[in-house]
Amino acid sequence: MNLLKGINHYFLLILDTLRKIGHWRVWLVLMGYFLLNWFLLYAHYDFMSPLFYNVIKSWTLLVDADLAPAFTHYPQQFVLMDHYFGWSKIGLGLLFEGLMLGIVARLFARRVYRRQIESRSVWSLWMHLMIVWIVLNGLWMLAASQIPALAAPYLTGPRRIMAFAFAFLPFVFVAILSVLYCALPAVVIYGDNALKAVIRSLRLFLSRPFTSFFLAALVLAVPTFVAAIISRPDQVIDKFRPELIYYLLLAGLAIEIPANFLWIGTAVHFLRDTED
């Protein structure tokens, strides 16, 4: 595919997805999952409520017992909120996010494909969706935990630290997503097992690397920027009110709604356009 055709295809994938913006069932699924995450976040915010206290107290002790006492004090609650909420979000995602994105992909596919797609229910493919989700998020977590440690000797000034947090690390996250961009939809469209779906997505990436990369960059642009800000809670709290951390986390969850819409929608169209 030459450069001009590649650019045209990139924008057509986005436009075709935006034409489905009125697909209310997709938004309903995405909103439902947002509400589940918001409930977890609010429980960490209002943990003193009798409704949440015992659960959150047990949860913080389970995740990190050394820091749990600090979480009960202001403003340390907000310094640690991303840490504890982040792990609860991962737990919820492990069980349900792959399934949720699979349902969204199936809803898109029914409108995009004119041929018969995989007839098995999305629920029956849950395990494969979960495994693909684990691979993608596991690579993201590995990058987030190991790359900063490896890069630490070179982060000798505020400019380098900012460039690393807001440019280099997001670039790595985008690169990972670009390789696995179509893996989740492949499970529900073709009935692929997790390994076959990952291989299908890898082959698509190798055949259309720039399209895959820039689609992933578009999807992650705002979420990774917000995440980079949240990852520096001490600086946010020093300059603003501690409660801003909660609202930034809430904004991050809200941003995931259109980001997931764009991701799965373009991935489904991408798979259709590149079928043999």
Backbone as numpy.savetxt, mean C-alpha at the origin, in Angstrom:
# Nx Ny Nz CAx CAy CAz Cx Cy Cz
8.10 -2.08 -28.14 7.25 -0.89 -28.14 8.13 0.34 -28.14
7.98 1.23 -29.16 8.82 2.41 -29.20 8.38 3.41 -28.14
9.20 4.45 -27.99 8.98 5.41 -26.90 7.62 6.09 -27.00
7.27 6.56 -28.20 6.01 7.28 -28.35 4.81 6.38 -28.05
4.85 5.13 -28.55 3.76 4.20 -28.26 3.70 3.87 -26.77
4.88 3.77 -26.14 4.91 3.49 -24.70 4.28 4.61 -23.91
4.59 5.86 -24.28 4.01 7.02 -23.58 2.50 7.06 -23.79
2.08 6.83 -25.03 0.64 6.82 -25.32 -0.08 5.74 -24.53
0.54 4.56 -24.48 -0.07 3.45 -23.74 -0.19 3.77 -22.26
0.84 4.40 -21.70 0.84 4.79 -20.29 -0.36 5.68 -19.98
-0.56 6.70 -20.79 -1.65 7.63 -20.52 -3.01 7.01 -20.82
-3.07 6.11 -21.79 -4.32 5.43 -22.08 -4.74 4.52 -20.92
-3.77 3.87 -20.28 -4.08 3.04 -19.11 -4.71 3.88 -18.00
-4.15 5.06 -17.80 -4.68 5.96 -16.76 -6.06 6.47 -17.15
-6.21 6.90 -18.40 -7.51 7.43 -18.85 -8.58 6.35 -18.82
-8.24 5.13 -19.26 -9.22 4.04 -19.24 -9.69 3.75 -17.82
-8.74 3.84 -16.87 -9.10 3.61 -15.47 -9.98 4.73 -14.94
-9.63 5.97 -15.27 -10.41 7.11 -14.79 -11.82 7.10 -15.38
-11.99 6.49 -16.54 -13.34 6.38 -17.11 -14.23 5.47 -16.27
-13.61 4.65 -15.43 -14.37 3.75 -14.54 -14.61 4.39 -13.18
-14.42 5.69 -13.08 -14.51 6.36 -11.78 -15.91 6.26 -11.18
-16.90 6.01 -12.01 -18.26 5.86 -11.50 -18.60 4.45 -11.06
-17.61 3.57 -11.02 -17.84 2.17 -10.61 -18.00 2.14 -9.09
-19.21 2.34 -8.63 -19.45 2.57 -7.20 -19.14 1.34 -6.35
-19.24 0.14 -6.91 -18.94 -1.06 -6.13 -17.46 -1.09 -5.73
-16.60 -0.64 -6.63 -15.18 -0.57 -6.30 -14.95 0.39 -5.14
-15.56 1.57 -5.23 -15.39 2.56 -4.16 -15.97 2.04 -2.84
-17.04 1.29 -2.93 -17.67 0.75 -1.71 -16.71 -0.21 -1.00
-16.05 -1.08 -1.77 -15.09 -2.02 -1.19 -13.90 -1.27 -0.58
-13.37 -0.31 -1.33 -12.23 0.47 -0.84 -12.59 1.26 0.41
-13.78 1.84 0.42 -14.22 2.61 1.59 -14.43 1.70 2.79
-14.97 0.52 2.58 -15.17 -0.41 3.69 -13.85 -0.77 4.35
-12.82 -1.01 3.52 -11.51 -1.36 4.09 -10.88 -0.15 4.79
-11.10 1.04 4.24 -10.63 2.27 4.90 -11.25 2.39 6.29
-12.53 2.11 6.42 -13.20 2.23 7.72 -12.64 1.25 8.74
-12.29 0.04 8.29 -11.66 -0.93 9.20 -10.34 -0.39 9.74
-9.53 0.17 8.83 -8.24 0.73 9.25 -8.43 1.95 10.14
-9.43 2.77 9.79 -9.68 3.96 10.62 -10.10 3.55 12.03
-10.89 2.50 12.15 -11.30 2.03 13.47 -10.08 1.63 14.30
-9.13 0.94 13.68 -7.88 0.59 14.38 -7.11 1.83 14.79
-7.02 2.79 13.89 -6.30 4.03 14.19 -6.97 4.79 15.32
-8.30 4.89 15.27 -9.02 5.63 16.32 -8.87 4.94 17.67
-8.81 3.62 17.67 -8.60 2.90 18.93 -7.26 3.28 19.55
-6.23 3.49 18.74 -4.93 3.93 19.26 -4.97 5.39 19.71
-5.81 6.19 19.04 -5.93 7.60 19.38 -6.69 7.79 20.70
-7.82 7.09 20.84 -8.68 7.24 22.01 -8.56 5.99 22.89
-7.31 5.57 23.15 -7.10 4.30 23.84 -7.59 4.32 25.28
-7.80 5.51 25.87 -8.28 5.60 27.24 -9.76 5.26 27.36
-10.46 5.20 26.24 -11.87 4.83 26.26 -12.02 3.41 26.82
-13.02 3.18 27.65 -13.25 1.81 28.15 -13.43 0.78 27.04
-13.89 1.25 25.88 -14.10 0.36 24.75 -12.79 -0.20 24.21
-11.69 0.60 24.32 -10.42 0.23 23.70 -9.29 -0.07 24.68
-9.40 0.41 25.91 -8.23 0.45 26.80 -7.57 -0.92 26.98
-8.34 -1.91 27.37 -7.74 -3.22 27.66 -7.12 -3.85 26.42
-7.79 -3.69 25.29 -7.27 -4.26 24.04 -5.97 -3.58 23.63
-5.98 -2.24 23.65 -4.78 -1.50 23.22 -3.64 -1.71 24.21
-3.95 -1.78 25.50 -2.90 -2.04 26.49 -2.24 -3.39 26.22
-3.04 -4.41 25.98 -2.50 -5.74 25.69 -1.73 -5.74 24.37
-2.25 -5.00 23.39 -1.61 -4.95 22.08 -0.23 -4.29 22.16
-0.13 -3.17 22.86 1.16 -2.47 22.94 2.18 -3.30 23.71
1.73 -4.01 24.71 2.64 -4.89 25.45 3.12 -6.04 24.57
2.24 -6.54 23.73 2.59 -7.64 22.84 3.60 -7.21 21.78
3.39 -6.04 21.19 4.24 -5.57 20.10 5.59 -5.12 20.61
5.60 -4.31 21.66 6.87 -3.78 22.19 6.65 -3.40 23.65
6.93 -4.34 24.54 6.66 -4.14 25.96 7.50 -3.02 26.57
8.69 -2.80 26.04 9.57 -1.76 26.59 9.02 -0.36 26.37
8.36 -0.16 25.22 7.84 1.17 24.89 6.38 1.35 25.32
5.72 0.26 25.69 4.30 0.33 26.00 3.96 1.34 27.10
4.73 1.42 28.20 4.39 2.43 29.22 4.45 3.86 28.69
5.39 4.14 27.78 5.51 5.49 27.23 4.29 5.84 26.39
3.68 4.85 25.75 2.52 5.11 24.89 1.36 5.68 25.69
1.31 5.42 26.98 0.19 5.89 27.80 0.37 7.33 28.26
1.46 7.98 27.86 1.73 9.35 28.28 1.72 10.31 27.09
1.26 11.50 27.33 1.24 12.55 26.32 2.55 13.33 26.38
3.20 13.64 25.25 2.82 13.39 23.86 3.43 12.11 23.27
4.04 11.26 24.13 4.70 10.06 23.60 3.71 9.13 22.88
2.45 9.23 23.26 1.44 8.44 22.55 1.52 8.68 21.05
1.70 9.95 20.66 1.71 10.30 19.24 3.06 10.03 18.60
4.13 10.08 19.38 5.44 9.69 18.85 5.43 8.22 18.46
4.74 7.40 19.26 4.74 5.95 19.06 3.52 5.45 18.29
2.61 6.34 17.94 1.36 5.90 17.32 1.59 5.18 16.00
2.45 5.71 15.18 2.71 5.06 13.89 3.32 3.68 14.09
4.15 3.53 15.11 4.78 2.24 15.40 3.73 1.18 15.73
2.88 1.49 16.69 1.89 0.49 17.13 0.76 0.33 16.12
0.26 1.45 15.60 -0.80 1.35 14.60 -0.28 0.66 13.33
0.97 0.94 12.98 1.54 0.33 11.79 1.52 -1.18 11.84
1.85 -1.74 13.01 1.84 -3.20 13.14 0.42 -3.75 13.12
-0.53 -3.01 13.69 -1.92 -3.48 13.63 -2.44 -3.42 12.20
-2.03 -2.41 11.46 -2.44 -2.29 10.06 -1.86 -3.44 9.23
-0.62 -3.81 9.54 -0.02 -4.96 8.84 -0.78 -6.23 9.15
-1.17 -6.41 10.42 -1.95 -7.59 10.79 -3.27 -7.67 10.05
-3.96 -6.54 9.97 -5.23 -6.49 9.23 -4.99 -6.75 7.75
-3.92 -6.14 7.23 -3.60 -6.32 5.82 -3.26 -7.75 5.49
-2.54 -8.42 6.38 -2.18 -9.82 6.16 -3.42 -10.67 5.94
-4.46 -10.40 6.69 -5.68 -11.21 6.60 -6.59 -10.77 5.46
-6.70 -9.45 5.24 -7.79 -8.97 4.40 -7.40 -8.08 3.21
-6.22 -7.46 3.23 -5.95 -6.49 2.16 -5.81 -7.16 0.79
-5.11 -8.29 0.74 -5.00 -9.00 -0.53 -6.37 -9.40 -1.05
-7.23 -9.89 -0.16 -8.59 -10.26 -0.53 -9.35 -9.05 -1.05
-9.24 -7.93 -0.33 -9.94 -6.71 -0.73 -9.50 -6.26 -2.12
-8.19 -6.24 -2.35 -7.68 -5.82 -3.67 -8.06 -6.82 -4.75
-8.15 -8.11 -4.38 -8.60 -9.11 -5.33 -10.05 -8.88 -5.74
-10.90 -8.52 -4.79 -12.30 -8.21 -5.10 -12.38 -7.01 -6.02
-11.58 -5.98 -5.73 -11.55 -4.79 -6.59 -11.10 -5.16 -8.01
-10.06 -6.00 -8.11 -9.58 -6.43 -9.42 -10.66 -7.19 -10.18
-11.41 -8.06 -9.49 -12.48 -8.82 -10.14 -13.58 -7.87 -10.64
-13.92 -6.87 -9.84 -14.94 -5.90 -10.25 -14.49 -5.13 -11.49
-13.23 -4.71 -11.51 -12.70 -4.03 -12.69 -12.71 -4.96 -13.90
-12.24 -6.19 -13.70 -12.10 -7.13 -14.81 -13.44 -7.41 -15.48
-14.50 -7.46 -14.72 -15.82 -7.73 -15.29 -16.25 -6.64 -16.26
-15.72 -5.43 -16.08 -16.05 -4.35 -17.00 -15.03 -4.19 -18.12
-13.83 -4.67 -17.89 -12.74 -4.45 -18.85 -12.65 -5.58 -19.86
-12.79 -6.82 -19.40 -12.62 -7.99 -20.27 -13.94 -8.34 -20.95
-13.84 -8.62 -22.23 -15.03 -9.06 -22.96 -15.12 -10.58 -23.03
-14.03 -11.24 -22.69 -14.05 -12.71 -22.66 -14.34 -13.17 -21.23
-14.49 -14.49 -21.07 -14.72 -15.07 -19.75 -13.43 -15.00 -18.93
-13.52 -14.51 -17.73 -12.37 -14.49 -16.83 -12.51 -15.63 -15.84
-11.51 -15.81 -14.99 -11.52 -16.88 -13.99 -12.86 -16.91 -13.26
-13.47 -18.10 -13.22 -14.82 -18.21 -12.66 -14.84 -18.52 -11.16
-13.72 -18.98 -10.62 -13.70 -19.28 -9.18 -13.91 -18.00 -8.38
-14.55 -18.12 -7.23 -14.78 -16.95 -6.39 -13.46 -16.40 -5.86
-13.45 -15.12 -5.59 -12.25 -14.49 -5.05 -11.91 -15.10 -3.70
-12.93 -15.48 -2.94 -12.70 -16.07 -1.62 -11.89 -17.36 -1.72
-12.12 -18.13 -2.77 -11.38 -19.38 -2.94 -9.92 -19.14 -3.30
-9.60 -17.92 -3.73 -8.23 -17.55 -4.11 -7.53 -16.76 -3.00
-8.18 -16.68 -1.85 -7.70 -15.87 -0.73 -6.24 -16.17 -0.38
-5.90 -17.44 -0.27 -4.55 -17.80 0.16 -3.50 -17.29 -0.83
-3.77 -17.41 -2.11 -2.80 -16.95 -3.11 -2.68 -15.42 -3.09
-3.81 -14.74 -2.89 -3.78 -13.29 -2.75 -2.97 -12.88 -1.53
-3.14 -13.63 -0.45 -2.40 -13.34 0.77 -0.90 -13.52 0.56
-0.52 -14.58 -0.13 0.91 -14.84 -0.36 1.53 -13.74 -1.21
0.83 -13.32 -2.26 1.35 -12.22 -3.09 1.48 -10.95 -2.25
0.48 -10.69 -1.41 0.53 -9.52 -0.52 1.74 -9.61 0.41
2.01 -10.79 0.94 3.15 -10.99 1.84 4.46 -10.73 1.09
4.57 -11.21 -0.13 5.79 -10.99 -0.92 6.02 -9.50 -1.13
4.98 -8.79 -1.58 5.12 -7.36 -1.85 5.45 -6.58 -0.59
4.67 -6.77 0.46 4.88 -6.01 1.68 6.13 -6.46 2.43
6.46 -7.75 2.31 7.70 -8.24 2.91 8.92 -7.56 2.30
8.91 -7.40 0.97 10.02 -6.71 0.30 10.07 -5.25 0.71
8.90 -4.62 0.82 8.87 -3.22 1.29 9.42 -3.10 2.71
9.02 -3.99 3.58 9.49 -3.95 4.97 10.98 -4.23 5.06
11.45 -5.16 4.25 12.88 -5.47 4.23 13.67 -4.25 3.77
13.19 -3.59 2.74 13.87 -2.38 2.25 13.85 -1.29 3.31
12.71 -1.10 3.95 12.57 -0.04 4.95 13.44 -0.28 6.18
13.70 -1.53 6.50 14.48 -1.85 7.71 15.98 -1.94 7.44
16.36 -2.43 6.25 17.77 -2.70 5.99 18.49 -1.57 5.26
17.83 -0.94 4.31 18.50 0.09 3.52 18.93 1.29 4.37
18.09 1.80 5.29 18.57 2.91 6.13 19.81 2.54 6.94
19.87 1.31 7.44 21.05 0.89 8.21 22.29 0.85 7.32
22.14 0.37 6.10 23.27 0.31 5.17 23.70 1.71 4.73
22.73 2.60 4.60 23.03 3.95 4.12 23.47 4.90 5.22
23.31 4.51 6.48 23.59 5.41 7.61 24.96 6.10 7.55
26.04 5.39 7.21 27.35 6.07 7.17 27.43 7.21 6.16
26.56 7.20 5.16 26.61 8.22 4.11 25.62 9.36 4.36
24.75 9.20 5.36 23.76 10.23 5.66 24.32 11.19 6.68
25.25 12.00 6.24 26.04 12.84 7.16 25.51 14.26 7.31
24.48 14.62 6.61 23.95 15.97 6.72 22.46 15.99 6.49
21.79 17.09 6.87 20.32 17.16 6.74 19.85 17.04 5.30
20.62 17.56 4.35 20.19 17.47 2.95 20.22 16.02 2.46
21.27 15.30 2.83 21.35 13.90 2.43 20.25 13.07 3.08
19.96 13.37 4.34 18.90 12.65 5.05 17.55 12.90 4.38
17.29 14.16 4.03 16.03 14.49 3.37 15.93 13.83 2.00
17.03 13.86 1.25 17.03 13.24 -0.08 16.80 11.74 0.03
17.39 11.14 1.05 17.21 9.70 1.25 15.76 9.38 1.60
15.18 10.16 2.53 13.82 9.88 3.01 12.75 10.18 1.97
12.95 11.24 1.19 11.90 11.68 0.29 12.15 11.35 -1.18
13.33 10.80 -1.50 13.62 10.48 -2.90 14.12 9.04 -3.07
15.24 8.71 -2.41 15.85 7.42 -2.67 14.98 6.25 -2.17
14.54 6.33 -0.91 13.73 5.22 -0.37 12.41 5.07 -1.12
11.69 6.17 -1.41 10.49 6.00 -2.25 10.79 5.40 -3.61
11.97 5.73 -4.20 12.36 5.13 -5.47 12.45 3.60 -5.34
13.00 3.13 -4.24 13.11 1.68 -4.02 11.73 1.06 -3.89
10.84 1.72 -3.14 9.48 1.19 -2.99 8.77 1.12 -4.34
8.95 2.15 -5.16 8.34 2.16 -6.49 8.90 1.03 -7.35
10.20 0.83 -7.28 10.83 -0.23 -8.06 10.27 -1.61 -7.68
10.06 -1.83 -6.39 9.51 -3.12 -5.93 8.09 -3.29 -6.45
7.27 -2.25 -6.30 5.89 -2.36 -6.78 5.83 -2.55 -8.28
6.72 -1.90 -9.02 6.68 -2.01 -10.48 6.89 -3.45 -10.94
7.71 -4.20 -10.22 7.95 -5.61 -10.59 6.72 -6.47 -10.30
6.00 -6.14 -9.23 4.84 -6.95 -8.81 3.52 -6.24 -9.09
3.55 -5.31 -10.01 2.40 -4.42 -10.22 1.12 -5.19 -10.57
1.24 -6.22 -11.36 0.05 -6.93 -11.85 -0.17 -8.29 -11.19
0.60 -8.59 -10.16 0.52 -9.93 -9.57 -0.83 -10.20 -8.91
-1.32 -9.27 -8.10 -2.60 -9.49 -7.43 -3.75 -9.63 -8.42
-3.90 -8.73 -9.39 -4.98 -8.93 -10.38 -4.86 -10.23 -11.16
-3.61 -10.68 -11.42 -3.42 -11.91 -12.19 -4.05 -13.11 -11.48
-4.05 -13.09 -10.16 -4.62 -14.21 -9.40 -6.11 -14.34 -9.70
-6.83 -13.23 -9.71 -8.29 -13.31 -9.86 -8.75 -13.28 -11.31
-7.90 -12.81 -12.23 -8.28 -12.78 -13.64 -7.99 -14.10 -14.32
-6.82 -14.68 -14.03 -6.39 -15.91 -14.69 -6.46 -17.15 -13.79
-6.71 -16.94 -12.51 -6.70 -18.06 -11.59 -5.30 -18.55 -11.28
-4.30 -17.67 -11.45 -2.91 -18.04 -11.17 -2.72 -18.33 -9.69
-1.83 -19.29 -9.40 -1.38 -19.40 -8.01 -0.39 -18.27 -7.75
0.04 -18.11 -6.50 0.87 -16.97 -6.14 2.16 -16.92 -6.95
2.82 -18.07 -7.10 4.09 -18.10 -7.84 3.89 -17.73 -9.30
2.87 -18.29 -9.91 2.61 -18.00 -11.32 2.23 -16.54 -11.52
1.48 -15.98 -10.57 1.09 -14.57 -10.67 2.31 -13.66 -10.57
3.23 -13.98 -9.66 4.45 -13.18 -9.52 5.28 -13.28 -10.80
5.40 -14.47 -11.36 6.18 -14.66 -12.59 5.52 -13.91 -13.75
4.20 -13.96 -13.83 3.48 -13.23 -14.89 3.76 -11.73 -14.78
3.69 -11.20 -13.55 3.95 -9.78 -13.34 5.40 -9.42 -13.66
6.33 -10.31 -13.29 7.75 -10.08 -13.59 7.99 -10.04 -15.10
7.38 -10.96 -15.83 7.53 -10.97 -17.28 6.96 -9.70 -17.91
5.83 -9.25 -17.37 5.23 -8.02 -17.88 6.13 -6.83 -17.60
6.73 -6.81 -16.42 7.68 -5.75 -16.08 8.87 -5.75 -17.04
9.42 -6.93 -17.33 10.58 -7.03 -18.20 10.25 -6.60 -19.63
9.00 -6.81 -20.04 8.60 -6.42 -21.39 8.20 -4.95 -21.47
7.73 -4.37 -20.34 7.30 -2.97 -20.31 7.83 -2.30 -19.04
9.16 -2.24 -18.85 9.71 -1.75 -17.58 9.35 -0.30 -17.26
9.39 0.57 -18.26 9.14 1.99 -17.99 7.66 2.24 -17.69
6.79 1.56 -18.42 5.35 1.69 -18.14 5.05 1.21 -16.73
5.59 0.05 -16.37 5.38 -0.50 -15.03 5.91 0.44 -13.96
7.12 0.96 -14.18 7.75 1.82 -13.16 6.97 3.11 -12.98
6.58 3.76 -14.06 5.92 5.05 -13.92 4.47 4.91 -13.46
3.83 3.78 -13.73 2.53 3.53 -13.12 2.68 3.39 -11.61
3.68 2.61 -11.19 3.94 2.45 -9.75 4.30 3.78 -9.10
5.07 4.60 -9.81 5.45 5.91 -9.27 4.23 6.80 -9.08
3.30 6.75 -10.02 2.08 7.55 -9.90 1.24 7.09 -8.71
1.14 5.79 -8.54 0.33 5.23 -7.45 0.93 5.57 -6.08
2.26 5.52 -5.96 2.91 5.68 -4.65 3.37 7.10 -4.36
3.24 8.01 -5.31 3.80 9.35 -5.14 3.33 10.02 -3.85
2.04 10.12 -3.66 1.50 10.81 -2.48 1.61 9.94 -1.22
1.24 8.64 -1.27 1.38 7.82 -0.05 2.79 7.77 0.52
3.80 7.67 -0.34 5.17 7.60 0.19 5.61 8.95 0.75
5.12 10.04 0.18 5.45 11.37 0.70 4.87 11.54 2.10
3.61 11.17 2.27 2.97 11.27 3.59 3.66 10.35 4.58
3.99 9.14 4.15 4.67 8.19 5.03 6.04 8.72 5.47
6.74 9.41 4.56 8.05 9.98 4.91 7.91 11.04 5.99
6.84 11.82 5.93 6.60 12.84 6.96 6.27 12.17 8.29
5.40 11.18 8.26 4.98 10.50 9.49 6.15 9.79 10.15
7.12 9.35 9.34 8.26 8.63 9.90 9.19 9.51 10.72
8.90 10.82 10.75 9.70 11.77 11.53 8.82 12.45 12.57
8.20 11.66 13.47 7.20 12.23 14.40 7.77 13.29 15.34
9.02 13.11 15.77 9.61 14.10 16.70 9.64 15.49 16.06
10.01 15.57 14.80 10.08 16.86 14.12 8.70 17.45 13.91
7.73 16.59 13.57 6.36 17.08 13.39 5.82 17.63 14.69
6.06 16.92 15.79 5.55 17.33 17.09 6.24 18.60 17.59
7.53 18.74 17.31 8.26 19.93 17.72 7.72 21.20 17.05
7.29 21.06 15.79 6.85 22.23 15.03 5.34 22.44 15.10
4.59 21.39 15.37 3.14 21.48 15.38 2.60 20.77 16.63
1.31 20.60 16.69 0.71 19.88 17.81 0.89 18.38 17.65
1.06 17.64 18.74 1.22 16.18 18.64 0.08 15.49 17.92
-1.15 16.02 18.10 -2.32 15.38 17.48 -2.24 15.37 15.95
-1.35 16.17 15.38 -1.22 16.17 13.92 -0.80 14.80 13.40
-0.08 14.04 14.21 0.32 12.69 13.79 -0.90 11.85 13.48
-1.90 11.93 14.34 -3.14 11.17 14.10 -3.78 11.58 12.78
-3.85 12.89 12.53 -4.50 13.35 11.31 -3.68 13.03 10.06
-2.36 13.00 10.19 -1.53 12.59 9.06 -1.73 11.10 8.76
-1.81 10.29 9.81 -2.08 8.87 9.61 -3.46 8.66 8.98
-4.44 9.44 9.41 -5.78 9.36 8.83 -5.75 9.78 7.37
-5.00 10.85 7.07 -4.87 11.30 5.69 -4.21 10.23 4.84
-3.21 9.55 5.41 -2.55 8.46 4.69 -3.52 7.35 4.33
-4.41 7.01 5.26 -5.41 5.98 4.97 -6.38 6.44 3.88
-6.79 7.71 3.94 -7.71 8.24 2.93 -7.06 8.27 1.55
-5.78 8.59 1.50 -5.07 8.66 0.22 -4.96 7.28 -0.42
-4.93 6.24 0.40 -4.84 4.88 -0.14 -6.08 4.50 -0.95
-7.20 5.14 -0.72 -8.42 4.80 -1.46 -8.24 5.08 -2.95
-7.97 6.35 -3.36 -7.77 6.58 -4.80 -6.50 5.92 -5.33
-5.46 5.78 -4.48 -4.23 5.13 -4.93 -4.50 3.68 -5.30
-5.25 2.96 -4.48 -5.59 1.56 -4.79 -6.51 1.46 -6.00
-7.42 2.40 -6.12 -8.29 2.45 -7.30 -7.44 2.56 -8.56
-6.49 3.49 -8.55 -5.64 3.71 -9.71 -4.73 2.50 -9.97
-4.18 1.93 -8.90 -3.27 0.79 -9.04 -3.98 -0.40 -9.67
-5.06 -0.85 -9.06 -5.72 -2.06 -9.54 -6.38 -1.82 -10.89
-6.96 -0.63 -11.07 -7.59 -0.33 -12.36 -6.60 -0.34 -13.51
-5.46 0.33 -13.34 -4.46 0.34 -14.42 -3.84 -1.04 -14.60
-3.66 -1.79 -13.51 -3.08 -3.13 -13.63 -3.99 -4.06 -14.42
-5.28 -3.98 -14.20 -6.23 -4.83 -14.94 -6.20 -4.46 -16.43
-6.21 -3.16 -16.73 -6.13 -2.73 -18.12 -4.79 -3.14 -18.75
-3.73 -3.06 -17.95 -2.39 -3.41 -18.42 -2.35 -4.90 -18.82
-2.91 -5.74 -17.99 -2.94 -7.16 -18.30 -3.75 -7.44 -19.56
-4.87 -6.79 -19.69 -5.70 -6.99 -20.89 -4.94 -6.56 -22.15
-4.30 -5.41 -22.10 -3.64 -4.87 -23.30 -2.42 -5.65 -23.72
-1.87 -6.43 -22.81 -0.62 -7.14 -23.13 -0.83 -8.65 -23.27
-2.08 -9.08 -23.36 -2.34 -10.50 -23.58 -1.85 -10.90 -24.97
-1.32 -12.12 -25.05 -0.85 -12.64 -26.34 -2.02 -12.79 -27.31
